Amino acid sequence: MSEVILEEAPNIQEQFQVSSPALMVIFGASGDLANRKLLPAIYKLFQQRLLPHNFVILGYARSPLTDDEFRSRARSSVIAHADGDLQSSAWDVFATRLFYISGDYDDDEGFKRLRCRMKSLDKQWDIGGNRLFYLSTPPSVYEPIVACLGAAGLVEPTGGRSWTRIVIEKPFGSDLESAHKLNDHVLSVFEEDQVYRIDHYLGKETVQNVLVLRFANGIFEPIWNRNYVDNVQITVAESIGVEGRGGYYEKAGALRDMMQNHLMQLVSLTAMEPPIAFDAKAVRDQKVNLLQAIRPLQPEEVPKYVVRAQYEAGTAATQPIPAYLDENGVASDSTTETYVAWRLEIDNWRWQGVPFYLRTGKALPRKASEISVTFRSVPHLLFESTEGFDGAARQSADMAAPLNRDILSRNVLTMRIQPDEGITLKTLAKRPGPSVNLTPVNLEFTYGHSFGDPPDAYQRLLLDVVLGDSTLFTRRDEVELAWQRITQVLEGWYMQEEQVVSRDDPFLLPKYPAGTWGPEEAGNLLAREGQNWHAV
């Protein structure tokens, strides 16, 4: 099997630069994220020879494990989460680069031991002082870890051309104030160009292809504006409930958990202006400009433009799901939202007057993420017959309202992020027969059919970190702008609840049965403007 690896590697290396030697420290190495995503992704990169022979991983967590126990766990994780693609010869080589040390996240003595182990491994493997820290931990320990790294002298370069970088997982704060405070703390120890705030959505092939679709194809960019686009819809749906994580979810909710990061990133990539180059500064500058242009909401406006709800008992993706209020760790009078729909507008020259409809929720009919750009209807539809719209049309719209001929005649470009990554363009065609009957048809491209299954997002993002490419990571001003818009919504909700409670009435969120596409109020958000949610 080792010969296969060596034969395949040159083809991969023709497309990608192999990274420099590095020592990667994974904080929280015994946890779920490290075992489901990070270790399998690093193994795949190593197997593809995108990492050098002296790339070493040192796990750090509270759990007491030996190096061999850590390697055994990592092997099981790769088998379970790397599509079973574990080649014995490749694993045997990779495993010799896995090490482990236990300690608390706020313990100076633990970080002194960490420093000694890092120094020893650096010398043993001739790494040259390059260090990468990955915070795969609960957000509550981000600050103590950063402080201890600084106090232990593990941030400053060790000389020459060595580098130090840190990757911080979401959620990065819980509102604008906490995000600002965390940024201040991190940047008191690290420089901004050392900090990689990760959102795994940006590593997905279809998300990256949004920019390619727009800026590498001459047929799209000229019509990517208010003159041709009627509306944009972005859906990030989960079919599961909170699944025993009610205690965590009570502090988060759909707005903080999904809207602040995933959906805001999708909005910025879909609507941003063309960057002057495809590099970190140019791309992130344009994303920041776009976030600044999102129209802010005053607290009293929030109920008009943002709908929130909780799921009730039902069945989603064939699985029975209890009501959110019946989940463990959830208060009986909880007002934490499991669903959010938001109509936002972007106040700039390109998008003025074009509504962006965002929705995300748990316990929906299926897991799916997609961006749908609906173009304006032709000025005058020459063909009167719409016989073919029934059936096929209803499958392309999540409709409670009667069929709207104008809506159904519009072209829709849909970028599917998951599952079945790909791009679909809905057009109109004549049905076979003597009469001119119109029906929607799809022009479709799927990644699996054209290129095979895309790699996991963490593979791309981890490789970018070790290469020092921060294009797909978020900058401080970007994070805080997104939180500013989210915090305005939170303030509107607080005001809404206070007004109800002041009248001695209990505040009740709208409900939707698990396995449905959300509450009636979300449909009304679009229906009052003659729109419908696209079926996902």
Residue, then its C-alpha position, 0 to 999 in steps of 0.5 A: m500500500s505504501e507504493v500507492i501513496l508514493e505514486e499518487a502524491p506527485n499529482i497532488q503536489e503539482q496543485f498544492q504547496v507542501s507546508s513547512p515543518a511544524l509542531m501542532v499543539i491541539f488543546g482539547a485533544s481528547g475531545d469530540l472535535a479533535n477526534r471527529k474532524l481534526l485528527p482524521a483531516i491531518y491524517k488525510l493531509f499526511q497520507q496525501r503527502l501535503l505535510p512534510h515528514n517532520f510535521v508533529i502533533l502534540g495533544y494537550a487535554r485534562s484526560p490522563l493518557t499516554d502517547d500510545e493511548f492517544r495514538s490508539r484513540a486517534r487510529s479509531s477516530v480515523i477509521a470512523h471518520a476518514d471514510g475508513d481510508l486507513q492504510s496500515s503503512a501510512w498509519d504506522v508512519f503517521a502514528t510516530r508523529l503523535f504525542y500527548i501531555s495532560g494538564d489543566y488549561d489554566d495551570d502555569e505548571g502544566f504549560k511549563r511541562l508543555r514548553c519542555r515537551m515542545k522544546s524536546l520534540d522540536k529538537q528531535w524532529d528538526i522542526g525549526g521553531n514553527r508552532l501551531f496552537y489549535l483551541s479545540t476546547p469549550p470557549s470558556v477556556y480560550e482566555p486562560i489558554v491564551a494567557c498561559l501561552g503568553a506567560a510560558g513564553l510560547v508565542e514569541p518566535t524562537g529565532g530565524r524565520s520561524w512562525t507561531r499561529i493560533v486557531i480559535e474555533k467558534p463561537f468567538g464570543s456570545d455578543l458584541e461586548s464579549a467578542h470585543k473583550l476576547n479579541d482584546h485578550v487574544l491580541s494582547v498576546f498574539e498579533e492579528d496576523q498570527v490569529y486564525r478564527i475558523d468557520h469550517y463552512l468557509g472550507k467547503e468546496t461549494v462555499q469557495n465556488v461562490l466566488v469562482l462562479r461570480f468572478a470567473n464566469g462572464i455570464f454571471e457578474p454583469i447580472w449579479n445586482r439589483n437590476y436583475v436579482d429579485n431576492v436571495q434566500i439562504t437556508v442552513a437547516e438541521s434535521i436533528g434536535v439539540e440531542g441532549r445538549g440542551g444546557y449548552y443550547e440554552k446559552a446559544g440559540a439559533l441566532r448565535d449558534m448559526m446566524q452569526n457565523h455560517l449565514m453571515q459568512l454566506v451573505s458576505l461571499t454572495a453579496m461582496e464586491p469583487p476583490i482586487a486580488f484573491d488574497a487574504k487582505a483583499v477578500r476580507d476587506q470586501k467582506v467587511n465592507l459588505l457587513q458594514a452595508i447590512r442595514p442595522l435594525q432598531p430594537e423596535e423594528v426587530p419583530k417586523y423583520v426577524v422571526r424566532a420559534q421553538y420546535e414542538a414534538g414531531t418526527a424529522a428525518t424519520q426520527p422522533i424528536p421531543a419538544y425543545l421544552d422537554e429536552n434535558g437541560v432546558a428550562s420549562d419557560s425557556t425563550t431560547e430560539t431553535y429557529v430564526a428567519w431574517r429579512l435583511e437588506i444591504d444598503n449599497w449601490r449593488w443591492q439596494g432594495v433586494p431582500f435577503y431572506l435567511r433562515t436556520g433551525k433545528a428539527l427541520p425535515r432534512k439537513a441542507s444548506e444552500i444559497s438561492v439567487t432568484f432573478r427577476s421575471v422577463p418584462h413580458l412573458l410571451f407564452e400564456s400556457t403554464e400547464g406544466f407548472d403544476g407538480a414540478a413547480r410545487q416541488s421547487a417552492d415551499m408554498a402555503a400560498p397559491l401558485n404565483r405565475d410570476i414567481l414560477s417563471r423566474n430563473v433561480l440559481t441554487m448553490r448547494i453546500q450540503p448535501d450533494e454539493g453542486i449548482t443548479l440553474k432553474t430555467l423554463a422549457k417547452r413540454p413535448g407536445p403540440s401546444v406551447n406548455l411551459t415547465p421548469v427544468n434544471l441545468e445541474f452540476t454536482y461535485g460528486h459526478s464531476f470531481g468525486d466526493p469533495p474533501d472535508a472542509y477541515q483538510r483545506l482549512l488546516l492546510d491553509v493555516v500551516l501554509g500561512d494563508s488566512t484568506l478563508f479565516t475571519r479578521r477581528d473587524e469582520v467578527e465584531l461587525a457580524w456580532q454588532r448586527i446580531t446584538q441589535v437583534l438580541e436587543g430587540w428581542y429583550m425589548q419585546e420580552e420586557q414589554v410583554v412581561s410588563r403587561d403581566d403576560p407570559f412571553l411565548l415563542p411561536k412553535y413549529p412541529a419537528g419535521t416541518w419547515g418552521p412556523e407560519e410566521a416565517g412564511n408570512l415574512l415572505a408572503r406579505e411581499g408576494q414571495n415564498w421560501h424555496a423548497v430545499 
